């Protein structure tokens, strides 16, 4: 018997869950059938792929080696299916794109809407994910493109700069510094109450690095895992926050306060797997995102 695609999928499912029962539930097959299929694969290869002796099931050394090739084979086959369906005139197809959460406040909507207006036959799968998850999904062929920030990327992920994002201190109309025109020294931030994004946001880590550099420890009165929640609270409470300039421009109830020194800007990048198949849809989306950057981030896409 020669191994078939189902054997590869079954082996990887058991390896992922470290459990036959959970893997069988995900695959929607009976557990005895799954066990039988794995044993068929082991017999065909002449080696044991799974260690079943512990509290959980794990890959043997031979299993680890074979699983690497199995994952690559399934990824290549999926890419081949997309390549066959890829139509160069963009009349149909599918594109999977992820954004880090901050971009949902000002970039995701306009960029996706502009792409859909130009290529309505392309089905878009749009996700919001932390940057480390985006890069992992790109490498696993779970995504075609990602938009995040430049930094130290995982091996196999390539990044192209789209534009530079500026950040600023922002307050609501009831804050004592609303309408201030003179730059606020960074050292004075220690006396303010802040509403900030939670620590899983790249923006929060960028802010924390700035505060640490200037030895500032403001009181964090609120953390939020949503930019929308953050802006709504700051508009109504005497709290300060830090947001991309493009976000504060879109909210009339938010007032920027100049800082001295200013918060450092950061490059926004388009991420993709270096060895991935480049579909026509991915190329068109990348070009549109690059146009957004060239025309000035936050400006309408023509």
N, C-alpha and C positions, 0 to 999 in steps of 0.2 A: 504494500500500500504506500502510495506517495502522499505526503502531507498536503492538505488542501487549505484554502483560505479560512474556513471555519475553525480549523485546528489552531491557526495562529491567533485568531480572535479569542478563542476559548482560553488558550494559555495565558494571554495577556490579561484577560479579565480575572482569572484566578490569581495571577501575580499582583494585580492592582488591589484586589480586596483581601488577599491573604486568607481566603476562605472560600470553600466550594459552594456553600449554601448561598452566600451573598452574590457570588459571581453567577450562579445559576439563575437567581432572581433577576439580575440585570439583563442576562441573555435571554430570559424567558424560555428556559428549557428545564427539564427535570434534572435534579442533581445526579442521579445515577447515570443519566445520558452524558452529562458533562464529564464525570469521572471516567466513563468508558472511552470517550473521545480523546481525553488527555492520555490515557494509557495506550490508545492506538498510535498517537503521535510519538510517544516514548518508544514504542516497539518499532515504529518505522525508522526512527533515528538511532535506535540501538543504545540508548542511554537514558538515565533518569533525569527528568527536568524539574521535578518538584520534590521537596523534602516534606513529607506528610507526618513526620514523627513528633513534631512539637505541638504547642498549643495553637499555633497558626501555621498555615501553609506558606512556604517560601521557596523561591527558586534555588536550585543547586547551582554550582559554578557553571556547569554545562547549560543549565536553564537560563542563567543570566546572559551568557554569550548568545544563545539562540534567540532570546527575547529581543536583544538589540537589533538583530537582523530582521526579526518579525515585525517590529515597530516600523523600521525603515521601509520594509516591503509594503506594508499597509499604507504608509504615508505616500509612497511613490504611486501606488495604485489609485489612491484618492485624488492625487494631483493629476494623474492621467485622465481620470474620469472628468475632472473639471476642464482639462485642456480640450477634450473632445467636445464638450458642451460650449466651450468658449467661442463666441461668435465675434469676429473682428469688427463688425459694424455696430456692436454693442446693442443689438436689438433684443438680446436676452442674455441671461447669465446670473451669477450669484456672487456677492462680495461680502466678506466678513471683516468688519472693522471694529476696533476697540479704542476707546478714549480713556485717559485717566479722568477721575471724577470732576476736577476743576473745570475741564473744558465743556462740560455739559451746560455750564452757565452762560457761555458766549460763543463757542465754536461749533459744537456738534450740530445744533439745529440749523444754522445758516449753511454750513458746509454740506450736510446731508440733503437739505432741501434743494440746494443748487444742483447737486449731483442728480437727484431724482428728476428735477425739471429737465435736465439735459438728456438723461438716459432712463426713461420710465420703465423700460423693459428689464432692467437689472434689479433683482431682488437683493435688498440690503439687510444684512444681519448686523445690527449696531449694538455694541455692548459697552458698559462702563466697568472698568477694572483697575485695580492698582497696577503700577508699572511692572512690578516683578511678575505678576500673573500674566500681563500682556506678553512679556518676553517669553515666558514659559509656554504659553499657548501658541506663539509664533513658531517656536522650535518643534512643538508637537503637532504642527499643521492644523491647529484649531482655529487659526486666524490667518487672514491674508495680509492685513496691515494694522498698524497701531500708531496712535499719536500720543506722545508722551514728552519727556524732557531728556536732554542730553546728559549723559553721565557715563559710568562704567557699565557697559552692556554685556549681557551673556555672550560667550563665544558662539558665533553663528548668526548673531543678530546684527544687522547693519542699520545705520542711522543717517538720515539726510536732514540737514537743518532747514526748517520751513520759515521761521521768523523768531524774533526775540520778544519774550513776554516781560512786560514791566509790571512790577508790584508796588503797591502803595498803602500807606496807613489810611484807614477809612473810618468815619464816625457818622452817626445819625444826627438829625437836626436838634435833638435835645442835649447833645454832648457839649461840654464847656469849650472844646476846641473847634466846634462847627464854625466854618467861615474864617478860620485862622489862615493868614497868608504868609506869616514869618515861619521859616523852617523850625520844627520842634527838635531840639537836641535829643539824640537817641537815649542819652542817660536819663532823661526825664520820663521815659516810658515806664520806669519802675514804679512810678506813683499812679499808674492807670490800671483799670480793670479791663480785661480783654475777653472777647469771645473769639475762639479760634477753631480751626478744623482739627479733627482728631489725628492722632499720630500716624495712622496708616496712609495719610495723604502726603504726597511728595511736597506739596506747598507748605505743610506744617513743618516738615524737616528743614526746608529752605529758610523759613522764618526763624526756627529755633537756632539754626547756625548763625544767623545775623545777630540775634539777641545774645548768644553766647560770646560771639566775637567782641561785642561791645559791653559785655559783663552786665547785662540788663536782665532783671527777673521780674517782669510784670505779674500781677495777680491774674490767674486764669479763672474767670468767673463762670465760663461755659465752654464746653467742647461740643462740636457738632460734626456729624458725618455727612452733611449735606450743605452745599454752598447756598442753596435756596433758604434753608432754615437759618443759616448764619446771617444772611442779608436781612431777613425779616426781623430777626431779633435786634440787630444793630440799628435798624431804622426806628425801633420803638424804645430801646433802652439806652442809658448813658454808657455804653460800652464801645470800645475801639476794636478794630480788627484789621487784618491785612488781606487784601484781595488783588487779583490782577486788575490793572487799570481798565481793561476792556469790560470787566464786570461792573465796576463802579460807574462807568460812563452810562451803562444801560439802566441804572437805578437812580431816579431823580431824588429819592429820599436819602441817598448816601453822599457824603461830602469828603473829598480827599483832603488830607492834611500833609503838607510837605514835611519830610524828615531830613535831618542832617546827622550823619551822612545818609544818602538815599539807600533804600533797599536795592541790592544787586539784581539786575535782570537775569533771565535765564533763557537759553535757547530751547525752542520747541522743535522736536524732530519727528520725522516719519520713520517708523520702524518696520522692518520686514525681515524674513528669514533669508539669509544670503543665498542659499541654494534653491529657494522656492521657485516654482513656475510662475512667471509673470503674466497674468491674464490681461486681456484688453481692459476689463473693468478696473483692475487694480491700477493699471497704467493711467487710465483716465481720472481715477480718484486722486492719485498721487499728483497728477498735473494740476488738478483743480486746487488741491491743498497748497501746492507751491505757488499758484497764482494768488491765493489768499495772502500768503506771506509776502510776495513781491509787491502787491498792491497796498500793503499795510494792514496788519492784523486788526480785526475789528471793523474793517470797512466792508460794505456790501460787495458780494461777488457778482460781477457783470456777466 
